[in-house]
């Protein structure tokens, strides 16, 4: 859980230290250009769904740390590279 470790690390010096982790599940994948939860989660026809039904887990972390700059945001969901 690297994202949670980063949130803990970068809120250590904040006057207010708050970390919120939320999650949601969808039966619809995110759009190709985003990793955001779709507007419709596409409930399956059968509940509970069949064992091989694809599902997507969406996790969000919000904290009171300093945030990311434009350069870091541009690299956030890219493959790892050293620059």
Buried (B, 14 or more C-beta within 10 A) or exposed (E): EEEEEBBBEBBEEEEEEEBEEEEEEBBBEEEEEEEEBBEEBEEEEEEEEEEEEEEBEBEEEEBBBEEEEEEEEEEEEEEEEEE
